[in-house]
Amino acid sequence: MSTATRGTGVAEHAERLWDAVTTGDEHAAGDIVVRALGDGTDPESVLLDVIAAVQRRVGREWAANRLTVAQEHAATAINDRVIATFGYLVSRPEPHLGRITVACVDGEWHAMPARLLAEVLRLRGFGVDYLGAQVPAPHLVAHLHRTGPDAVALSGSLATRLPTAHATITACQAAATPVIAGGAAFGPEGRYARLLGAEAWAPDARAAADRLAEPLPRPHSAHRLHGASQPLDVLPHLADQEYTLVTRGSGRLVKTVLAGLEERIPAIRAYTDLQRQYTAEDLAHIVEYLATALYVGDGELFTGFLSWTAGILTARGVPTASLGAALELLEAELRDFPRATGLLRIARTHLAEPAAGSERPA
């Protein structure tokens, strides 16, 4: 089969799978995958160029408000079950390339990327322990001591889990197990994977499998950051304690900003209890992303999240004026925190610029 013909076939299978998952037809979705494999499409391509491509489209369409939350959940569940049966449809080689533990950061519920990686690794000939979503670091380390894998593949989509990812990477390395990180949480070109000391980073499942074909370097007994004398789990900018103090005060910040918004924006005073709850949740996300940006020392993480949030609100016909007001109120509350107020000022300027795309933020 020529490359052009194969590419056309993959696109057609992806379009059919899209139709199936968005109409909730699980049986049709399974049939499409069986047909794709029967047509000679490479199993790895079915996973990554059909199923994963459809899943990314689901995320984009939800963000653009062209799919409901229920439709997004149903489509994801169908894709997940299709992947679960994938191993029964293809023959996989006996494991001969080492043993890899695949896990999501604790608090990370987007398990699809990790599951896809686990299947790709099995197709390549790795032994795989797939631990799924939200794996607490102590349980992961206990698993490493029990099984002795060659590496941990750590997946994260939510940037707010980066502090937890840092602790997990450090714990794995203390157990003498190297870590390859992947997923949107680790930033453009894996900038946060490097910052947090992972031995490797990969932008996608294919690249991760390629990188793992060669052994990762074993962690040194005394972990060092960028070759300096500084311990891996200490980032110098955290010495100001802004991350810690903002995190500890997040509940108070949310209540204070919500009260301030009610004073500034009359419409908010008439909100129902459910609307107030949603607004409080949105404010909590803003504070959490601000804290995470303080942790990694990168304002782009915060501005990227706000641009994404503004796009989500706009797609749903919700005025975004309250975002700027919320940032002003936060800045007033955090006036004694120079790094935080600097990020908030930059973010308010950024919000005034043309909106970015609606991809889920790192």
Secondary structure as GFF3:
##gff-version 3
##sequence-region A 1 362
A	DSSP	alpha_helix	3	22	.	.	.	ID=ss1
A	DSSP	alpha_helix	26	38	.	.	.	ID=ss2
A	DSSP	alpha_helix	43	45	.	.	.	ID=ss3
A	DSSP	pi_helix	46	51	.	.	.	ID=ss4
A	DSSP	alpha_helix	52	63	.	.	.	ID=ss5
A	DSSP	alpha_helix	69	86	.	.	.	ID=ss6
A	DSSP	beta_strand	99	105	.	.	.	ID=ss7
A	DSSP	alpha_helix	112	124	.	.	.	ID=ss8
A	DSSP	beta_strand	127	135	.	.	.	ID=ss9
A	DSSP	alpha_helix	137	147	.	.	.	ID=ss10
A	DSSP	beta_strand	151	155	.	.	.	ID=ss11
A	DSSP	three_ten_helix	159	161	.	.	.	ID=ss12
A	DSSP	alpha_helix	162	174	.	.	.	ID=ss13
A	DSSP	beta_strand	179	182	.	.	.	ID=ss14
A	DSSP	three_ten_helix	184	186	.	.	.	ID=ss15
A	DSSP	three_ten_helix	188	190	.	.	.	ID=ss16
A	DSSP	alpha_helix	191	195	.	.	.	ID=ss17
A	DSSP	beta_strand	200	202	.	.	.	ID=ss18
A	DSSP	alpha_helix	205	212	.	.	.	ID=ss19
A	DSSP	three_ten_helix	236	240	.	.	.	ID=ss20
A	DSSP	alpha_helix	242	248	.	.	.	ID=ss21
A	DSSP	alpha_helix	250	264	.	.	.	ID=ss22
A	DSSP	alpha_helix	266	269	.	.	.	ID=ss23
A	DSSP	alpha_helix	273	296	.	.	.	ID=ss24
A	DSSP	alpha_helix	299	315	.	.	.	ID=ss25
A	DSSP	alpha_helix	321	333	.	.	.	ID=ss26
A	DSSP	alpha_helix	338	351	.	.	.	ID=ss27
###
